[in-house]
Amino acid sequence: MSDRPRLLPLLGANRHGSRDAMTCLYRCGNACDHPVPNSSDNPYFGDLVDAEVSRRGVVRAGAVGALVLGFGGAAAGALVGAAPATAAPAAPAGPDATELAAAPGGVGSGALTFRPIPPNRLDTLVVPNGYDHAVVIKWGDPVVPGAPAFGVHAQTAAAQAQQFGYNNDFVGVLPIDRKRALLVVNHEYTNEDLMFPGFTGIDALTVEQLRVAMAAHGMSVVELERADGSGRWRPVNHGRRPYNRRVTALATKFELTGPAAGAAWLRTAADPKGRTVIGTLNNCSGGVTPWGTVLSGEENFNQYFVGGDGAPEELKPKLARYGIPTDVRYPSGSRKWDRADERFDLAKHPNEAHRFGWVVEIDPFDPDSRPRKHTALGRFKHEGANVIVAKDGHVVAYMGDDERFDYLYKFVSDKKFMPGNSSVARRHNLTLLESGTLYVARLAGNSAAEIDGSGKLPADGAFDGRGGWIKLVSGNRSYVDGMTAADVLTFTRLAADKVGATKMDRPEDVEPSLLTGKVYVALTNNTDRGKAGKASADEVNPRNLNKHGQILELVEDRGDNTAETFAWSLPIVCGDPTDPSTHFAGYDKSKVSPISCPDNVAFDATGNLWISTDGNALGSNDGLFATAVEGPERGHLKQFLTVPYGAETCGPFITKDNRSVFVAVQHPGEITGASVENPASTWPDGDFAKPGVVVTWRLDGGPIGS
């Protein structure tokens, strides 16, 4: 008998695909209701597991006792109180701060032996038998020492600027020592329906409430401590906590670096030099650098701007390519932040939009440092950026532009990484992303003539082929006809259009394995592929009306991450394993878990690939999955957890000792018609929905996954 869980019935479809319409409104400003920004004509190469509810409300699969999996609200896991703080924090760990020291007994063999959990629609976090979880921090919890207690009926911008923000996405954990670490989290967007009691519409919000929403965007840095020597972590809640910090869209100043800093496109009346930006917007995923900083990607920034109809005529095509309508003042899904700050009105400040859509770097070990926006990495809807040090010492950052039919990029630094913990090395490494070469990908298939849009494998048994990196800009030199370096970096999408980059099915997280150097890309979905007037399937995007997505693997030539050519394949084509259009690297599909809409990827210490999902189109809650990418278990995908009803699984982050898995539970209960007074989810406290970060660990202290 197969151990693969049976699928639940599919939720009713709507024009927004698998996501609820409320998520589409607040996450991306109803992007599906607007024309696809990329109108270029580039070539296209392109049986249920038993479960039980534990005394803590944790659902574990594989235990005795059947559980009906439906829409009923199961009790959520209780928050665990924080212990007294340790002594004042020591100095930062320096460039090696991306690794937690290995626990006694090592990180495990790498075999993924946990029993997969079943698809479900429970309003709780579900983890495998033998595991536990706890909420680390949630919306409104104090971040800055002295922050006021959260009160949903008494929210202020000043209070929110000291409290944990809304809709956590990227999670990074950077160790201070074996017992303490810094948690760095992105706050992607707000949902005012679920934040403010009595909400009746955006127009009815007060200016102060708009400012609360602005303060709830951005990032949080929170000091954690390990609990009882286990894989569980909790915030330090006493003492100085000098690293704790909020970065907001409301007030935090950012420095622009790189070739486009100071360019005319980035100058405004408030910043005539074009070098200082207030705030960061729609921060989605990110990455931890080898020198101990965090990169954060500004994604759907377009929805925050109004007045595109009043922008200069010559600028309108550029705005439209970035998803900003130019025929109306208030587009569908507009947040109308211009009521709180006129810089969001493009009729008055047309260049302000160009100051968002960058990769942001924050140094969590220097709370007084100014975060930076790196123009050398290009401007588009960044899901995130992940870095590897190439064999020759140059730093390579991989990035995806999360839009239907947009592109895959990489950046290679001019300077080389300097190893070590010295202050000299740290100062040097903090400049690595300020100059280098930016590329965009073009991919060609080995069996292009056999691709019919159905997802049927070609005769050679694989979706695979070759690809190349097309140079866009290097330092101040442009390689795109008719565009300066500043043009290319500010309007990177337009530059990539010109050079014929391959249109992809929403390239989101792009992450290299630090063990093999191979690169993995989450291609989430593209239900527009193959529609009239839209690009049809190709070998790297092999299904028309693609609602489930796929995982792309890149192998750079000679194992050199700075190479300009590569081989590629699709080890996983997502969906119901009983669907012939799915593929799991040739593994027996009767033994794998169903997966839909891959969003973020991560690696554990032994090299297993972990995949989180967003918008599961198979009718279950979103979840976290794991598979080997090498050896005989390659493609044996197993579901590790699910998040509460209406939520998305963000993160994930696995500590280097392989004892803790962190995920961000984003937008729980984000279902049309839900409100503070009438919640669709009561996770995690039993009253109304609050986004939060969760840590999961093995009860026996062993390595995660085994």
ZABA-673387 format. One record per atom (N, C-alpha, C): x, y, z. Coordinates in steps of 0.2 Angstrom, whole numbers, plus 5000, padded with zeros to 4 digits. Example, Ala and Ser with C-alpha at 12.3 -4.5 7.8 and 13.67 -1.06 7.14 Angstrom:
# ZABA-673387
506649725039
506249785039
506649845039
506449895035
506849955036
506450005039
This chain:
# ZABA-673387
500449945000
500050005000
500450065000
500350114996
500750174996
500650215002
501250255004
501150295010
501050365007
500850375001
500750444998
500050465000
499950525004
499250545006
498850555000
498150535001
497650554996
497550624996
497350654990
497250724989
496550744992
496450804994
495850824996
495450854990
494850864990
494450904984
494750974983
494750994977
495051054975
494551114977
494751164980
494351224981
494051254975
493551284975
493251324969
493751364966
493751364960
494251414956
493951484955
494351524955
494151594953
494651624949
494651684947
495051714942
495751724944
495851714951
496551724954
496851664955
496551604952
496951544952
496851514959
497351484962
497351444968
497351494974
497551554974
497551604979
496851624980
496651644987
496051684988
496151754985
495551774983
495551844980
495851894985
495751884992
495951934997
496751934997
497051874996
497751874995
498051914989
497651904984
497851934977
497852014978
497352034982
497252104983
497752134987
497952104992
498452134997
499152114995
499252054993
499952034991
500252074985
499852074980
500152104974
499752154970
499252174974
498852224971
498452204965
498152144965
497752114960
498152114953
498752084953
499152084947
498852044942
498451994944
498151944939
497551984935
497352044938
496852084935
497152134930
497752144930
498052184925
498452154920
498552184914
498952154909
499652124911
499852074908
500552044910
501052104908
501452124912
501952184911
502352164905
502552104904
503052084899
502652074892
502652124888
502352114881
502852104876
503452084877
504052074872
503852014868
504152014862
504051954858
504751904858
505051904864
505651864865
505551794862
506051754859
505951684858
505851644864
505551584863
505451544869
505851474868
506451474871
506851414871
506651364877
506751414874
506651394880
506251324881
498350365002
497950335007
498050375013
497650415017
497750465022
498250435028
498750475030
499150455035
498750475042
498650425046
498350435052
498650495056
498350525060
498650585064
498250585071
498550625075
498350645082
498450715084
498050735088
498150805091
498450795098
499050825099
499450815105
499150865110
499350855116
499150895122
499250965121
499750985116
499951055115
499551085109
499151035106
498851065100
499251055094
499751015094
500151005088
499950945085
499850945079
499550885075
500150855072
500250785074
500750745071
500550685067
500850675061
500650625057
500950555059
500650505057
500850435059
500750405065
500350445070
500150415076
499450385076
499350355082
498650315082
498050365082
497550345079
496950385080
496850425073
496250415070
496150455064
495850515065
496050565061
495750635061
495450655055
494850685055
494450705050
494850775047
495050775041
495350835038
494850875034
494650925037
494150975034
494351045036
493751085036
493851155037
493751175044
493651125049
493551135056
494151165059
494051205064
494651245067
494851205073
495451165072
495751135077
496151185082
496151165088
496551205093
497251225091
497451285091
498051305089
498551295095
499251285093
499751275098
499851335102
499851325109
499951385113
500651405113
500751475114
501351505114
501751485121
502351475120
502751455126
503151515128
503051525135
503351585138
504051585137
504351645137
505051655136
505451655143
506051625143
506351625149
506751685150
507051695156
507451755158
508051765153
508251825151
508751835147
509451815150
509851795145
510551785147
510951855148
511551845149
511951905150
511951955144
512152015144
512152055138
512552025132
512352035126
512551995120
513352015119
513651965117
514351975115
514452005109
515052015107
515152045100
514951995095
514752025089
514551975083
515051925081
514851875079
515251815077
515651835071
515451885067
515851905061
515651865055
516151865050
515951835043
515751765044
515851725049
515651655050
515051645053
514651705054
514051705058
513451675054
513551645048
513051605045
512951535047
513351515051
513351445053
513251435061
512851395063
512751375070
513251315071
513551315077
514051255078
513651195078
513951145075
513651075075
513551045082
512951015083
512750985090
513150925091
513250905097
513550835098
513250785094
513550745091
513250685087
513150705080
513350765078
513350785071
512750805068
512650815061
512050835058
511650785055
511850725056
511450665054
511750635047
511450585045
511650555039
511350585032
510850625033
510450655027
509950615025
509850555027
509250515025
508550545028
508050555024
507450585026
506950525028
506950505034
506650445036
505950465040
505750535040
505150545044
504550525039
503950505042
503350485039
503050545036
502850555030
502550615027
501850625030
501750695031
501050705034
500550715028
499950705030
499350715025
499250785023
498950795017
498650855015
498050865020
497950935022
497350945026
497251015026
496651035029
496451105029
496351125037
496751105041
496651115048
496951185050
496651215055
496851285057
497351275063
497951245061
498451235066
499051215062
499651205065
500251185061
500251105062
500451075057
500451005057
501150985056
501450935060
502150915060
502150845060
502750805058
502750735059
502750705066
502550645067
502650615073
503350615075
503450635082
504150635085
504450705084
504050755082
504250825082
503750865086
504050925087
503650975091
503751045088
503351095089
503451165087
503251215092
503451275091
503251325095
503251395091
502851435093
502851505090
503451545093
503851565089
504451605091
504151675093
503851715088
503651785088
503051795083
502651835085
502051855080
501951925080
501451945075
501352015074
501152045081
501452105082
501352145088
501752135094
502152075094
502552065100
503152115100
503352135106
503852185106
504552165103
504852205099
505552195096
506052245100
505852305100
506352355103
506152355111
506652345115
506552355122
506152415124
505652405128
505252455130
504652465126
504552425120
503952435116
503352425120
502852465118
502152455121
501852385120
501452365124
501052305123
500552315117
500452265113
500052265108
499352265110
498952315106
498252315107
497852325101
497552275098
497252285092
496752345091
496452365096
496052425096
496352485097
496952485098
497352545100
498052545096
498052535090
498652535086
498852605084
499552615085
499852675083
500452665079
500652705074
501252695070
501852695075
501852735080
502452735084
502552675088
501952645090
502052575093
502252525088
501952525082
502052465077
502752475075
503052535075
503752535073
504252505078
503952485084
504352455089
504152375090
503652355087
503352295087
503552255081
503452185082
503552135076
503052155071
503252165065
502852185059
502352135057
502052145051
501452105049
501752055043
501452005042
501551955036
502251945035
502551915040
503251885040
503351845034
503951855030
504151815024
504751775026
505351805023
505951775024
506151775031
506551715032
506751705039
507551685039
507951725042
508651705043
508851705050
509251655052
509551645059
510251655059
510551705062
511251715062
511551705069
511951655070
512151645077
512651695080
512551705086
513051745090
513551705094
513251645097
513651595099
513151535099
513351475103
513051415102
512351425105
512251475110
511551475113
511151535111
511451585107
511051645105
511151655098
510651685095
510651705088
510251765087
510351795081
509851845078
509451815073
508751835074
508251815069
508151875065
508151865059
508051925054
507451905050
506951945049
506351935046
506051985042
505851975036
505552025031
504752025033
504452085032
503752095033
503552125026
503252075022
503152085015
502552135014
501952125017
501352175016
500952165021
500452215021
499852215026
499252195023
498752175028
498052155026
497652195031
497452255028
497052295033
496352265035
496052225031
495452185033
495552155039
496152125040
496252075046
496652115051
496852175050
497252215055
496852255060
496352295057
495952345060
495252325061
495052325068
494352305069
493852365066
493252335063
492852385060
493052405053
493452375050
493752395044
493152385039
493052445035
492552445030
492852465023
493452475022
493752495016
494352535017
494852535012
495452575012
495252655013
494752675009
494552745009
494352765016
494152725020
493852735027
494452735032
495052715030
495552715035
495752785037
495952795043
496252865045
496952865042
497252925042
497952935040
498452895045
498252895052
498652865057
498652785055
498052755053
498052685052
498452675045
498452715041
498952705035
499652705037
499852745042
500452755044
500652685048
500152665052
500252595055
500452545050
500052545045
500252495039
500952505037
501152565036
501852585033
502352555038
502252565045
502652545050
502752465051
502152435048
502152365049
502452325043
502652365038
503152335033
503852345035
504252305031
504952315032
505352255035
505752255040
506052205043
506152205051
506252145054
506352145061
507052105062
507452135067
507952095070
507852085077
507852015079
507651995086
508151945089
508451965095
508951915098
508551855101
508751795099
508451735102
508951695106
508651655110
509151605114
508851535113
509351485113
509151415113
508751395120
508251355119
507851335125
508151265127
508451265133
508551195136
509051155132
509451185128
509951145124
509551105118
508951125117
508551085112
508651125105
508251095100
508151135094
507651185094
507351205100
506851255101
507251325102
506951375100
507251445101
506651495103
506851545107
506351595109
506651665110
506251715110
506551785110
506851795117
507451825117
507651855124
507251915126
506951915132
506451965134
506752005140
507352005142
507652045147
508352075145
508552125148
509252145146
509252195141
509852215139
509952265134
509652245127
509852195124
509652175118
509852225112
510452245112
510652295108
510552285100
510452225098
510452215091
509652215089
509252215093
508552215091
508352285088
507952275082
507852335078
507252325073
506952375072
506452375067
506652425061
506552395055
506652435049
505952445046
505752505044
505052515042
505052545035
504452545032
504352585026
504152655028
504052675034
503852735037
504452785037
505052765040
505552815042
506252795041
506352725040
507052705040
507452735033
508052765034
508352785028
508852735025
508852725019
509252675015
509752715011
510352685010
510852715006
510852674999
510852714994
510952684987
511652674985
511852614983
512552604981
512552584974
513152584971
513252554964
513152604959
513252584952
513252624947
512652674946
512052654948
511452694947
511352744952
511752734958
511652784963
511752854961
511352894962
511452964960
511252984953
510952934949
510752944942
510152984942
509953014937
509453054936
508753024938
508752954936
508152914937
507952914944
508452924949
508352904956
508252974960
508353024956
508253094960
507553114961
507453144967
506753174968
506853234972
506253274972
506353334976
506553334983
506353274986
506653274993
507353244993
507553214988
508253184988
508553204981
508753264980
509053284973
509653254971
510053224976
510653184974
510453114972
509853094974
509753024972
510152964975
510252974982
510652934985
510352904992
509852934994
509552915001
508752905000
508552845001
507852825001
507552815007
506952835008
506552825014
506152755013
506352705017
505952645018
506052595013
505752535014
505852475009
505152445009
504952415003
504252395002
504252324999
503752295002
503552224999
504152174999
504452175005
505052135006
504852065006
505052025001
504851955000
505351905003
505751874999
506251825002
506951865002
507451825003
508051845004
508651795005
509151815008
509651765009
510151795014
510551745017
511051765022
511751755018
512151805019
512851815015
513351775019
513951755016
514451725019
514851775024
514651835024
515051885028
514551905034
513951875034
513551885040
513051945040
512851955034
512252005033
511651975030
511152005029
510551985026
510352025020
510151985014
509952015008
509152015008
508852065006
508052065006
507852084999
507352054996
507152074990
506452114990
506552174987
505852214986
505552184980
504852164981
504552134976
503952174973
503352164975
502752194972
502652274974
503152314973
503152384975
502752424971
502552394965
502152444961
501452454964
501152414968
500452424971
500452484976
500952514978
500952564983
500952634979
500952634973
501052704969
500352714966
500152784966
499552804962
499852854957
499352884953
499452944949
499852924943
499952864941
500252844935
500052874929
499352894929
499052934923
499353004923
499553024928
499853094928
500653104927
500953044926
501653044925
501853064919
502453084918
502653114911
502553054906
502353074900
502153034894
502752984893
503353014892
503952974890
504152914896
503852924902
504052884907
503552824907
502952834905
502352784905
502552714903
502852704897
503052634895
503452604900
503952634904
504352604909
503952594915
503552634917
503052614923
502652554921
502352554915
501952494914
502352434914
502952434911
503352374911
503452344918
503452384923
503452374930
502752364934
502252354930
501652344933
501252404936
501452464934
501052524937
500652544931
499952544932
499552564927
499552644926
499552664919
499652734918
499052764915
498452724915
497852754912
497352774918
497452764924
497052784930
497452804935
497152854940
497452874945
497552824951
496952784952
496952734957
496852664954
497352624953
497252564950
496952514955
496652464952
496352404956
496852384961
496652384968
497152354973
497552414976
497452474974
497852524977
497852534984
498352544988
498352554995
498252634997
498352674992
498152744993
498552774999
499252754999
499652785004
499852865002
499652884996
499752954995
499452995000
498852975003
498553015008
498953025015
499452975016
499952985021
500553015019
500753005013
501453035011
501353045003
501453105001
501353124994
501853094989
502453064992
502953044988
502652974984
502152944986
501852894983
501352914977
501352974976
500953004970
501453014964
501352974959
501852984954
501753044949
501153074950
500953134946
501353194949
501553184955
501953234959
502753214959
502853154960
503553124961
503653064957
503753074950
503753014945
504352974946
504852994949
505452954950
505452914956
504952924961
504952884967
504952814966
504552784961
504452714960
505152684959
505552724955
506252694953
506652684959
506452704965
506852694971
506752634975
506252594972
506052524975
506152474969
506152414972
506252354967
507052334967
507352344972
508052334973
508152274978
508852254978
509052204984
509352244989
509052234995
509252275001
509752235005
510252265008
510752225012
510652265019
510552225024
510552245031
511152205035
511452245039
511952215044
511652205051
511352145053
511052145059
511552145065
512152145064
512652145070
512852225071
512652265067
512752335068
512152375068
511752385073
511052415073
511052485072
511652515072
511752585070
511852595062
511952545059
512152545052
511552565048
511652595042
511152615037
511052555032
510452525032
510352475026
510552505019
510652465015
510852485008
510452455003
510352494997
509952464991
510552454986
510652394983
511252384979
510952394971
511152444968
510852454961
511252404956
511852384958
512252344954
511852274952
511352254957
511052194956
510352204952
510252264949
509752274945
509052284949
508552314945
507952324948
507352294944
507052254948
506452214946
506052194952
505552144951
505152124957
505552064960
506052084964
506552034967
506151994972
506151924971
505951874976
506451874982
507051874980
507651874985
508251874981
508851854985
509451854982
509851804987
510151754983
510551704987
511351704984
511751704989
512451714987
512851644988
513351634984
513851584984
514551614983
515051594986
515751614984
516051564979
516151584973
516451544967
517151514969
517351474965
517951434966
518551494966
518451544962
519051594961
518951644966
518451644971
518351694976
517851744975
517651754968
517151804967
516451784970
516051834972
515351814975
514851814969
514451764969
513951764964
513251764968
512751804965
512151814968
511651794963
511151744965
510651724960
509951754962
509551774957
508951804958
508451794953
507751794955
507251784951
506751844951
506451854945
505951914945
505251884945
504851884951
504251854952
503651884948
503651864942
503051894938
502951834932
502351834930
502251784924
502651814918
503051764915
503451774909
504051824910
504251824917
504851864918
505451814919
506051844921
506651814920
507051794926
507651764924
508151734929
508751774928
509051794934
509651834934
510251804938
510851824937
511351824942
511851874941
512251894947
512651944947
513351914950
513951934947
514551914949
514951974951
515251974957
515552034959
516252044956
516452104956
517152124953
517652104958
517552114965
518052104970
517952024972
518452004976
518451934978
518251934986
517951884988
517751874995
518451864999
518451905005
519051895009
518851855016
519051795016
518951755022
519151785029
518951755034
519151775041
518651825044
518851835051
518451875055
518651945057
519151965053
519452025055
519052085053
519152145056
518752205054
518852225047
519552205045
519752225038
519352185033
519252115034
518852075030
518152095030
517852115035
517152125036
517052195032
517452245033
517352305029
517352295021
517852255019
517952235012
517352195010
517152145013
516552105011
515952145010
515852195014
515252235014
515252275008
515752275004
515752314997
515652274991
515552204992
515652154987
515052164982
514452184984
513852194980
513752264977
514252304977
514252374975
514452374968
514852324965
515052324958
515152254956
515052244949
515052184946
514752174940
514552114937
514252104931
513552074932
513052104929
512352074929
512252034923
511951974924
511751934918
511051914918
510751894913
510051864912
510051804909
509651754910
509751684907
509351674901
509651634896
509251614890
509351534891
508751504890
508851424890
508551394884
508851344882
508551304876
508551234878
507951194875
507851124877
508151084872
508351014874
508550964870
508050934865
507450944867
506850904864
506350954862
506551014860
506051064859
505451044854
505551004849
505050994844
504550944847
504650914853
504250864856
503750894861
503850964863
503450994868
502851014866
502250984869
501551004866
501151034871
501451054877
501051094882
500651044887
500750984886
500350934890
500750914897
501450924896
501850904902
502150834900
501950804895
502250734893
502950744892
503350694895
504050694894
504250674887
504850704885
505050694878
505350624878
505550604872
505850534871
506450514875
506850574876
507450554880
507350554888
506750554890
506550544897
506650604902
506750664899
506950714904
506750784900
506550834904
506550904902
507250934904
507650944899
508350964900
508551004894
509151034895
509451064889
510051104892
510251154888
510851204889
510551274890
510951314893
510851384893
511451424894
511351494893
511851544894
511651604898
512151634900
512051704904
512251754899
511751804898
511851854893
512051914898
512651944896
512852004899
512452064898
512252094903
511852164903
512252224904
512652214910
513052274912
513552254916
514152284916
514752274920
515052334922
514952354929
515152414931
514752474928
515052514925
514752574921
514652564914
514852494912
514752484905
514152444903
513752474899
513152434897
513252394890
512952334890
513052294885
512352284881
511952334882
511252334879
511252394875
511052384868
511052444864
510552494866
510752554865
510352614867
510152624874
510552594879
510352604886
511052614889
511052664894
511652674898
511652624904
512252614907
512252574913
511652584918
511552654919
511052674924
510352654921
510252664915
509652634912
509552564913
510052524911
510052454912
509852434919
510152464924
510052444931
509352464934
509152524931
508552554934
507952514930
508052504924
507452474920
507752404917
507952364922
508252294920
507752254916
507152254917
506652214913
506752234906
506752294905
506752324898
507452304894
507952304898
508552274895
508552204894
508252164898
508252094897
507752074891
507252114890
506852104884
507252114878
507652164878
508052184872
508452124870
508752094875
509252044873
508951974872
508351964873
508051904871
508051854877
507951874883
508051824888
507351774888
507451714891
506951674891
506351684896
505751694894
505151704898
505051644903
504951654909
504951594914
504251594917
504051534921
503451534924
503551554932
503551624932
503651654939
504251624943
504851644941
505451624944
505451664951
505451624956
505451654963
506051644966
506151604972
506751594975
507251554971
507851574971
508451544967
509051534972
509151474973
509651464979
510151414976
510851424977
511351374976
511451334982
511651264981
511851224986
512551234988
512651254994
513351264996
513851204996
513451144995
513851084995
514051064988
513651074983
513751054976
513851114971
513651174973
513651224969
513051224964
512651174963
512151174959
511551224961
511151254957
510751304958
510051274957
509551294962
508851274961
508451334961
507951324957
507451384956
506751364957
506351394961
505651384961
505251424956
504951384951
504551414946
503851404949
503451454951
502851444955
502251414951
502151454946
501551434941
501551484936
501051474931
500951524926
500251504922
499751524925
499051494922
498951534915
499351584914
499251624907
499651584902
500151544903
500551514898
500051474893
500151484887
499751454881
499151484880
498951534884
498251574882
498351614875
497851634872
497851664866
498251734867
498751734863
499151794863
499751794868
499751734871
500351724876
500751674874
501351674877
501851624875
501651554877
501751504872
501551434874
502151394877
501951334879
502451294883
503151284879
503651284882
504351264880
504651214884
505251184883
505451134887
505551154895
505751214896
505851224903
505251254906
504751264903
504051284905
503551234901
503551174903
503251124898
502551114898
502151154902
501451144903
501051214901
500551204897
500151264896
499651264902
499451324904
498951344909
499251314916
499851324917
500251294922
500051314929
499651274933
499451304939
499851274945
500251224944
500651194949
501351204950
501751234944
502451244945
502951194944
503551204944
504051154944
504751184947
505151134948
505851154951
506351144945
506751194944
507351194939
507951194943
508451144940
509051134942
509551164937
510051204939
510551224935
511251204937
511651174932
512351154934
512751194929
513151244933
513551284929
514151244926
514351264920
514951224917
515551234921
515951174921
516551164925
516451174933
515751174935
515651184942
515851254944
515851294940
516151364941
515451414941
515351444947
514751484947
514851544943
515351564941
515451624937
515451614930
515351544928
515351524921
514751564917
514851564911
514251604907
513851554903
513951484904
513551434901
513351384906
512851344905
512651294910
512151244907
512151184910
511651134909
511051144914
510451124911
509851134916
509351074915
508951054920
508451004920
507951024925
507350984924
506750994928
506750934932
507050924938
506950864942
506250854945
505850914946
505150904949
504750944945
504250914942
503650954939
503050934943
502850994947
502350984953
501650964951
501250944956
500550924955
500350864958
499850834957
499550774959
500050714956
500350674960
500750624957
500450574953
499750564953
499350524949
499250554942
499450624941
499350654935
499950644931
499850614925
500450604921
500850664919
500650724920
501050774918
501550794923
501550754929
502050774935
502650724934
503150744937
503750714936
504150724943
504450674946
504850674952
505550644951
505950664946
506550644945
506650564943
506050544941
506050474939
505850424945
505750454951
505650414957
504950384957
504750334960
504150294960
503650344963
503150374958
502650424960
502150404965
502050334966
501650314971
501850324978
502450344979
502750354986
502950424987
502750474983
502950544984
502350584987
502450634990
501850684992
501650724986
501050744986
500850794981
501050864983
501250904978
501550974979
501251014974
501151074976
500851124971
501151194973
501351234968
501551304969
502151314973
502751284971
503351294975
503551374975
503751394981
503951464982
504651474984
504851444989
505451454992
505851394993
506551394992
506951334993
507451344998
507651295002
508251295006
508551235007
509151225010
509551165010
509651155018
509651085020
509951075026
510651055026
510951045031
511751035032
511950975028
511550925026
511750875022
511550875015
511250935013
511150945006
510450935003
510050905008
509350895005
509050965004
508550964999
508251014996
507551025000
507351075003
506751095006
506351145002
505751135001
505351174997
504651195001
504551265001
503951285004
503451304998
502851304999
502351324994
501851384996
501651404990
501151464991
500651464986
500051454989
499451444984
499251384982
499351324986
499251264984
498651254980
498651234974
498151224969
497851154969
498051114974
497751044975
497251044981
497051104984
496551104989
496751094996
497351084997
497651075004
497951145007
498051145013
498451205016
499151195013
499451255012
500151255010
500651225015
501251205013
501651165017
502451165015
502751125019
503551125018
503651045016
504151035011
504250975009
505050965008
505250905008
505950895008
506150835003
506650835000
506850784995
507650784995
507950724994
508650724992
508750744984
509250774983
509350794976
509950754973
510250714976
510750664974
510650594976
510850544972
510850474974
510150444973
510050384975
509450344974
508850374976
508850424981
508250454984
508050514981
508450534976
508250594972
507550594969
507150644971
506450644969
505950614974
506250584979
505750554984
505550614989
505050654986
504750714990
504250694995
504350715001
503950705007
503750765010
503150775012
502850835015
503050825023
503350885025
503550885032
503050925037
502750975034
502251015038
501751045034
501251065037
500751115034
500651175039
500451225036
500351285040
499551295041
499351335045
498651345046
498251365040
497551365041
497051375036
497151445033
497251455026
497251515023
497951545023
498451515026
499151535027
499551515021
500151545020
500651525016
501251505020
501651455017
502251435021
502851475018
503151515022
503751565020
504351545024
504951575023
505551545025
505851505019
505951445020
506151415027
506851425028
507051405035
507751415036
507951355041
508451315039
508651255043
509351275046
509451275053
510051285056
510551245054
511151265054
511751225051
511851165056
511651165062
511751095066
511151045064
510751065060
510151025057
509651005063
509651045068
509151035074
508551075074
508451125070
507951175070
507751195063
507051195062
506751215055
506351275057
506451335054
506051395055
505651405049
505051415050
504551445044
504151505047
504051545042
503551605043
502851585041
502351585045
501651575044
501451645042
501351655035
501151715032
500351715031
500051765032
499351775031
498851725033
498851695039
498351645041
497651675041
497251635038
496551655038
496351715033
496851715028
496751765023
496251745018
495551745020
495051715016
494551775015
494251785009
493751835007
493151835012
493051885015
492451895020
492751895027
493351875028
493651865035
493751935038
493751945044
493952015048
494151995055
494352045058
494652035065
494052005069
493452035068
492852015072
492551945070
492751925063
492451865060
493051825057
493551805061
494151775058
494051705054
494351695049
494351625046
494851585049
495351615053
495851575057
495951605063
496051565068
496151595075
496851585077
497251565073
497951545074
498351605076
498851615080
499051555085
498751565092
498351615094
498151625100
497351615102
497051595097
496351575098
495851635097
496051695096
495651745095
495551775088
496051805085
496051825078
496751805075
496751805068
497351775065
497951825066
498551805067
499151845068
499751805064
500051835059
500651805056
501151795061
501551745061
502051735065
502651685063
503151675066
503751635065
503751575070
503751515067
503751455070
504451415070
504651385075
505251335075
504951265076
505251215073
505051145073
505751105075
505651055079
506251025081
506050945083
506550905083
506450835085
506350825093
505950795095
505850785102
506450755106
506750705102
507350675105
507950705104
507950765101
508550805100
508950795094
508750745090
509050725084
509050775078
509350755073
509350795067
508650795063
508450855061
507850865057
507850815051
507250785050
507150755044
507350675044
507750655049
507950585049
507550555055
